[in-house]
């Protein structure tokens, strides 16, 4: 489906790398998205951000965090971190 800029239902989305300052919002999204037993704690996201900050992204809908995705490198030297 194609949205035209004049379409009033079109929402403004942006994607950006997340940082430690986003932890409260990450936690809010995590709690809204997953049942309690599947939620990752803030400490897990903090560890991900500290270990591989390039792999933690958020999608923002009208400047509010609406989703989080993480990735990880599967081959790296821990001595370089």
Backbone bond lengths (Angstrom), bond angles and torsions (degrees), N, CA, C in turn:
res aa  C-N    CA-C-N  psi(-1)  N-CA   C-N-CA  omega(-1)  CA-C   N-CA-C  phi
1 X - - - 1.440 - - 1.518 109.16 -
2 X 1.302 116.53 134.64 1.457 121.69 -179.77 1.519 109.59 -103.23
3 X 1.322 115.41 131.56 1.467 120.29 176.30 1.518 108.78 -100.48
4 X 1.287 116.06 136.04 1.452 121.14 174.41 1.523 108.56 -93.79
5 X 1.331 118.30 145.92 1.467 120.18 -179.10 1.525 113.71 -54.20
6 X 1.326 117.66 -30.19 1.466 119.41 -178.91 1.532 112.36 -82.15
7 X 1.333 117.43 -2.74 1.459 122.23 -179.77 1.532 109.22 -67.98
8 X 1.343 118.40 116.48 1.472 119.75 -177.76 1.529 113.73 -68.07
9 X 1.339 118.39 -13.89 1.463 120.30 178.84 1.525 111.61 -87.63
10 X 1.303 117.30 -8.26 1.465 120.50 -178.32 1.527 109.76 -70.51
11 X 1.304 115.92 133.56 1.453 122.34 179.98 1.516 108.96 -107.39
12 X 1.306 116.34 149.62 1.464 121.27 177.72 1.518 109.97 -87.00
13 X 1.332 115.65 115.87 1.460 121.48 178.51 1.516 109.40 -111.42
14 X 1.329 115.47 147.56 1.465 121.22 171.31 1.523 107.67 -145.66
15 X 1.319 115.54 155.85 1.467 121.96 178.88 1.511 107.63 -123.23
16 X 1.325 116.59 133.02 1.448 120.22 175.20 1.507 112.35 -147.36
17 X 1.313 113.25 159.73 1.458 120.34 176.76 1.523 108.12 -69.18
18 X 1.328 116.81 139.58 1.457 121.58 -179.80 1.528 110.21 -97.63
19 X 1.323 115.19 154.98 1.466 121.64 -179.12 1.528 109.87 -131.56
20 X 1.317 115.46 179.71 1.468 120.68 178.55 1.525 111.62 -55.97
21 X 1.311 117.23 -31.96 1.471 119.95 -178.61 1.533 112.08 -68.42
22 X 1.321 117.79 -12.39 1.466 122.41 179.40 1.526 113.06 -94.76
23 X 1.342 118.25 1.85 1.464 120.91 -172.78 1.527 114.00 -57.74
24 X 1.310 118.35 -39.96 1.467 120.06 -179.76 1.528 110.63 -63.53
25 X 1.325 116.86 -41.12 1.462 120.72 179.06 1.531 111.36 -71.73
26 X 1.328 116.80 -36.93 1.471 120.37 175.36 1.527 108.91 -59.70
27 X 1.320 116.55 -45.08 1.459 121.42 179.88 1.530 111.27 -62.51
28 X 1.324 116.59 -39.90 1.469 120.33 178.08 1.527 110.72 -61.49
29 X 1.321 116.67 -45.86 1.468 120.80 179.52 1.525 110.31 -65.03
30 X 1.319 117.15 -43.26 1.466 121.77 179.95 1.532 110.80 -58.89
31 X 1.330 117.03 -44.97 1.465 121.06 -179.05 1.522 112.11 -69.38
32 X 1.317 116.50 -31.24 1.468 120.61 179.15 1.535 111.66 -75.99
33 X 1.322 115.88 -28.41 1.460 121.30 -171.46 1.523 113.87 -90.72
34 X 1.327 117.67 -40.13 1.462 121.36 -169.36 1.523 112.55 -115.65
35 X 1.342 117.07 150.23 1.463 119.23 170.55 1.534 108.91 -63.84
36 X 1.301 116.62 154.66 1.474 121.96 -174.54 1.525 112.83 -50.20
37 X 1.332 117.31 -41.66 1.466 119.32 -176.35 1.532 113.52 -70.82
38 X 1.318 118.01 -12.68 1.473 121.22 179.81 1.525 112.85 -106.31
39 X 1.313 117.58 -4.93 1.460 120.94 -176.60 1.522 111.66 -73.65
40 X 1.318 115.03 137.97 1.463 120.60 172.49 1.523 107.81 -88.55
41 X 1.327 118.14 134.02 1.472 120.20 179.51 1.531 111.07 -71.83
42 X 1.329 115.57 163.41 1.470 120.85 178.50 1.528 111.21 -53.86
43 X 1.333 115.79 -38.03 1.472 120.06 -178.37 1.524 111.53 -60.52
44 X 1.326 117.20 -34.65 1.468 121.09 178.44 1.526 109.97 -66.46
45 X 1.336 116.45 -44.38 1.463 119.44 178.40 1.522 111.07 -67.06
46 X 1.326 117.31 -37.29 1.460 120.21 177.08 1.525 110.35 -61.63
47 X 1.329 116.86 -43.28 1.466 120.51 177.89 1.527 110.74 -62.00
48 X 1.318 117.26 -40.32 1.474 120.98 178.61 1.517 110.61 -64.22
49 X 1.329 116.51 -43.40 1.463 120.83 179.76 1.527 110.41 -64.42
50 X 1.325 117.53 -41.68 1.472 120.52 -178.74 1.529 112.07 -71.50
51 X 1.340 116.52 -35.23 1.463 120.13 -177.05 1.523 112.28 -78.60
52 X 1.310 117.30 -43.92 1.469 121.17 -176.98 1.531 109.09 -145.96
53 X 1.333 116.96 73.62 1.468 120.62 -176.02 1.523 113.54 -59.27
54 X 1.326 116.99 -26.33 1.460 120.65 179.93 1.525 112.74 -69.64
55 X 1.331 117.82 -8.54 1.455 121.15 -175.35 1.519 114.93 -108.17
56 X 1.337 117.68 12.07 1.468 120.23 -178.33 1.533 108.42 -118.83
57 X 1.328 115.66 113.97 1.463 121.24 -175.83 1.516 111.53 -126.47
58 X 1.315 114.42 154.22 1.448 120.49 174.36 1.511 110.23 -128.23
59 X 1.321 115.30 149.83 1.457 120.40 171.29 1.520 106.56 -106.15
60 X 1.302 115.04 130.89 1.455 121.56 -177.87 1.522 108.90 -110.11
61 X 1.310 114.85 134.49 1.452 121.42 175.15 1.526 106.79 -111.84
62 X 1.309 115.28 115.72 1.469 120.43 -175.27 1.528 111.10 49.12
63 X 1.330 116.16 46.84 1.472 125.35 175.32 1.532 114.53 71.07
64 X 1.332 118.62 9.01 1.467 121.94 176.43 1.528 108.47 -111.48
65 X 1.335 116.87 132.43 1.462 120.55 -179.31 1.524 109.90 -60.87
66 X 1.334 115.50 123.23 1.465 120.96 -176.71 1.526 112.55 -116.79
67 X 1.322 117.82 -15.03 1.458 120.68 -179.56 1.517 110.86 -164.80
68 X 1.324 115.63 156.15 1.463 122.01 -177.79 1.520 108.31 -133.54
69 X 1.322 115.83 140.44 1.457 120.51 172.61 1.524 108.46 -135.96
70 X 1.314 115.52 144.50 1.459 120.13 177.06 1.522 109.31 -128.00
71 X 1.297 114.64 153.74 1.458 120.73 174.59 1.514 107.11 -139.47
72 X 1.315 116.08 168.00 1.456 118.48 178.14 1.515 109.74 -144.53
73 X 1.303 114.86 151.59 1.456 120.49 173.74 1.516 107.16 -79.42
74 X 1.298 116.33 137.46 1.458 118.54 -179.75 1.521 112.39 -99.53
75 X 1.324 116.39 -3.81 1.449 119.94 178.22 1.528 108.39 -142.13
76 X 1.325 116.00 105.55 1.446 120.29 177.01 1.520 108.97 -156.76
77 X 1.306 115.97 162.35 1.446 123.15 -179.94 1.531 109.10 -97.28
78 X 1.338 117.05 114.54 1.464 120.90 -178.46 1.532 112.20 -60.14
79 X 1.312 116.83 -23.03 1.470 120.13 179.69 1.535 111.03 -67.50
80 X 1.334 116.87 -20.13 1.470 120.45 -179.34 1.514 112.43 -86.19
81 X 1.314 118.17 -4.76 1.472 120.75 -177.65 1.514 109.87 -94.02
